[in-house]
């Protein structure tokens, strides 16, 4: 490693180039205030690639057939998640929505759920574990769990986590998720849970290959990284991807400004029902 690599400076022009590339390819907005973070995280990529400055690195990102851009994406995205994050959403499923959900899980056509922006997998595993714990192993559902970052998708597929705090509101789901002998160290999610989930890589601003509509869509703490223009394009796409009366769950700092105009009805805090009738 050269002294140049250790002291490489991310100039304003370099930052602007990174921000423009991220926005064009992913829709993610990098504010100027994020420049120190970008400098710090991409300095590690400089060392990993053996390049001496950010001009060389950016050329490498642009020239590579997606490989180094994927590494840059992983470096610059934040994957903060945990089991049963935003618990009021799960309370809604087994509370106000329980009767409809229970009936739907008994139908021959599986309940279809999309975890859009699944990160390292705690969200889809929380959903699956809760449904199986509350409604039994015969529950008929499928979860599509997607994220733009292939590295976090691969980690999610492994299904290895520290168990949920037994004293927490959803600690009772531990046995369903991990089996009877749950310890304090890392555990692997049970095959009986994993079989309900398919993981994949998907860029939300690109075309969506799914053709069937979903009963439930969880897209939480994802659209906050997009600007208003991209959000405005996503809302009708989510609405179209939901079945009539399907439910969209958003993150705690995300809102639909005019749900009715977008074909939704607010039914809880950051919980929206599609009013589409097909």
C-alpha positions in Angstrom: 0.0 0.0 0.0 1.5 3.3 -1.0 1.5 6.6 0.9 -0.7 8.0 -1.9 -3.4 5.4 -1.2 -3.3 6.2 2.5 -3.8 9.9 1.9 -6.0 9.8 -1.2 -8.3 12.8 -1.3 -11.9 12.6 -2.4 -12.4 16.0 -4.1 -15.7 17.7 -4.7 -15.6 16.5 -8.3 -15.0 12.9 -7.2 -17.9 13.1 -4.8 -20.2 14.6 -7.4 -19.2 11.8 -9.8 -20.0 9.1 -7.2 -23.3 10.8 -6.3 -24.3 11.1 -10.0 -23.5 7.4 -10.6 -25.4 6.2 -7.5 -28.4 8.3 -8.4 -28.5 7.2 -12.1 -28.1 3.5 -11.4 -30.0 3.1 -8.1 -32.0 6.3 -7.4 -30.1 6.7 -4.1 -29.4 10.3 -3.2 -26.0 11.1 -1.6 -26.2 14.5 0.1 -23.1 16.6 0.3 -23.0 16.0 4.1 -22.2 12.4 3.3 -18.9 13.3 1.7 -16.8 12.3 4.8 -18.6 8.9 4.9 -18.0 8.4 1.2 -14.3 9.3 1.6 -13.9 6.9 4.5 -15.7 3.9 3.0 -14.3 4.2 -0.5 -10.7 4.6 0.9 -11.1 0.9 1.9 -12.0 0.1 -1.7 -8.9 1.9 -2.9 -6.8 -0.3 -0.7 -8.7 -3.4 -1.7 -8.2 -2.7 -5.4 -4.6 -1.5 -5.1 -5.4 1.9 -6.7 -3.7 5.0 -5.6 -6.3 7.7 -6.1 -10.0 8.3 -6.6 -9.7 9.3 -10.2 -8.3 5.8 -11.0 -10.9 4.2 -8.8 -13.8 5.9 -10.5 -12.5 4.9 -13.9 -12.3 1.4 -12.6 -15.9 1.5 -11.4 -17.1 2.9 -14.8 -15.1 0.4 -16.8 -15.9 -2.7 -14.8 -18.8 -4.8 -16.0 -20.7 -4.1 -12.8 -18.4 -5.8 -10.4 -16.7 -2.9 -8.7 -19.9 -0.8 -8.8 -21.5 -3.6 -6.8 -18.6 -3.3 -4.3 -19.1 0.5 -4.1 -22.8 0.1 -3.6 -22.2 -2.3 -0.7 -19.8 0.1 0.8 -22.0 3.1 0.6 -25.4 1.7 1.6 -26.4 1.3 5.2 -28.0 -1.9 6.4 -29.5 -1.2 9.8 -32.2 -3.7 10.6 -33.2 -6.1 13.3 -35.9 -8.7 14.0 -39.4 -7.2 14.4 -38.3 -3.7 13.7 -41.3 -1.3 13.9 -43.3 -3.8 16.0 -46.6 -2.0 15.4 -46.7 -3.5 11.9 -46.5 -7.0 13.2 -49.1 -6.1 15.9 -51.4 -5.0 13.1 -51.0 -8.3 11.3 -52.0 -10.4 14.3 -54.4 -7.9 15.7 -56.7 -5.8 13.5 -55.8 -7.8 10.3 -55.8 -11.2 12.0 -59.2 -12.5 10.9 -58.6 -11.7 7.2 -55.0 -13.0 7.4 -56.0 -16.3 9.1 -58.6 -17.0 6.4 -56.3 -16.1 3.6 -53.5 -18.4 4.9 -55.9 -21.3 4.6 -56.6 -20.8 0.9 -55.1 -23.0 -1.8 -53.5 -19.9 -3.4 -50.6 -18.9 -1.2 -50.6 -15.5 0.5 -48.0 -13.5 -1.5 -45.7 -11.1 0.4 -42.9 -8.9 -0.9 -40.1 -7.7 1.4 -38.7 -4.9 -0.8 -35.4 -3.8 0.5 -34.9 -6.9 2.7 -31.3 -6.0 3.7 -29.7 -8.8 5.7 -33.0 -10.8 6.0 -34.4 -10.1 9.4 -37.6 -8.6 8.0 -38.7 -11.6 5.9 -37.7 -14.0 8.6 -39.6 -12.0 11.1 -42.7 -12.1 8.9 -42.4 -15.9 8.2 -41.7 -16.7 11.8 -44.6 -14.7 13.1 -47.1 -16.2 10.6 -46.0 -19.8 11.4 -46.0 -19.1 15.2 -49.4 -17.6 15.2 -51.2 -19.6 12.6 -49.4 -22.9 12.5 -47.1 -24.8 10.1 -49.9 -25.4 7.6 -50.0 -21.7 6.8 -49.9 -21.2 3.0 -47.7 -18.2 2.1 -44.7 -17.2 0.0 -42.3 -14.3 0.6 -40.2 -12.7 -2.1 -37.3 -10.9 -0.4 -35.3 -8.6 -2.6 -32.5 -6.0 -2.2 -30.3 -4.1 -4.5 -27.1 -5.2 -2.8 -26.1 -8.8 -3.7 -23.8 -9.0 -0.7 -26.6 -8.5 1.8 -28.9 -10.8 -0.1 -26.3 -13.6 0.1 -25.9 -13.0 3.8 -29.7 -13.2 4.2 -29.8 -16.5 2.4 -27.4 -18.0 5.0 -30.0 -17.3 7.7 -27.5 -17.1 10.6 -28.4 -14.6 13.4 -28.3 -14.0 17.1 -31.7 -15.1 18.6 -34.3 -12.5 19.5 -34.2 -11.3 23.1 -36.5 -13.8 24.9 -37.8 -10.9 27.1 -38.9 -8.9 24.1 -42.5 -8.7 22.7 -41.8 -11.2 20.0 -39.3 -13.4 21.9 -41.8 -16.2 21.7 -41.0 -16.6 18.0 -37.5 -17.8 18.7 -38.5 -21.5 18.8 -40.3 -21.2 15.5 -37.4 -19.4 13.9 -34.5 -21.4 15.3 -35.9 -24.6 16.8 -36.2 -25.8 20.4 -32.6 -25.5 21.6 -32.1 -21.8 21.2 -28.9 -20.5 22.8 -27.3 -17.1 23.1 -24.9 -17.5 20.2 -25.5 -17.5 16.5 -28.3 -19.8 15.3 -29.5 -20.8 11.8 -33.1 -20.2 10.8 -35.1 -23.4 10.6 -35.6 -25.0 7.2 -39.3 -25.0 8.0 -39.2 -21.2 7.9 -36.7 -20.8 5.1 -38.8 -22.8 2.7 -41.4 -20.0 2.6 -38.9 -17.4 1.4 -37.1 -16.7 -1.9 -34.3 -14.2 -1.9 -33.2 -12.2 -5.0 -31.4 -9.1 -6.2 -33.7 -6.3 -7.5 -33.2 -2.6 -8.2 -36.4 -0.8 -7.4 -36.0 1.8 -10.0 -35.6 -0.8 -12.8 -38.3 -3.0 -14.3 -39.9 -5.5 -11.9 -40.1 -9.0 -13.3 -42.9 -10.2 -11.0 -46.2 -10.7 -12.8 -48.5 -11.7 -9.9 -49.8 -9.2 -7.4 -49.0 -9.3 -3.7 -51.3 -9.4 -0.7 -48.7 -7.5 1.5 -45.7 -5.4 0.6 -43.1 -4.3 3.1 -40.9 -1.5 1.8 -39.6 0.0 5.0 -36.8 2.5 5.5 -36.0 2.3 1.8 -37.6 5.2 0.0 -36.1 7.7 2.4 -32.9 7.3 0.3 -34.8 8.4 -2.8 -35.8 12.0 -3.8 -39.4 13.1 -4.3 -39.3 12.5 -8.1 -38.4 8.8 -7.7 -40.8 8.3 -4.8 -43.6 9.7 -7.0 -42.8 7.1 -9.6 -42.7 4.3 -7.1 -46.0 4.8 -5.3 -48.2 3.9 -8.3 -46.0 1.0 -9.1 -46.5 -0.4 -5.5 -50.2 0.2 -5.8 -50.4 -1.7 -9.1 -48.3 -4.5 -7.5 -50.9 -5.0 -4.7 -54.1 -7.0 -4.9 -57.3 -5.1 -4.2 -57.3 -4.4 -0.5 -53.6 -5.3 -0.3 -51.5 -3.7 2.4 -48.3 -1.5 2.0 -46.1 -1.1 5.0 -43.6 1.8 5.1 -40.9 2.9 7.5 -41.4 5.2 10.5 -40.2 8.3 8.6 -42.0 7.5 5.4 -45.5 8.8 4.5 -47.8 9.0 1.5 -48.7 12.7 1.4 -52.1 12.1 -0.3 -53.0 8.4 0.0 -56.4 8.7 -1.7 -55.0 10.4 -4.8 -52.6 7.4 -5.0 -55.3 4.8 -4.6 -54.5 4.1 -0.9 -56.3 4.4 2.4 -54.3 4.9 5.7 -55.3 2.1 8.1 -52.6 2.6 10.7 -49.3 4.4 11.3 -47.3 4.0 8.0 -49.8 1.2 7.0 -51.8 1.7 3.8 -54.5 -0.3 2.1 -54.9 -0.4 -1.6 -58.3 0.8 -2.8 -57.8 -0.7 -6.3 -60.6 -3.0 -7.4 -58.7 -4.3 -10.4 
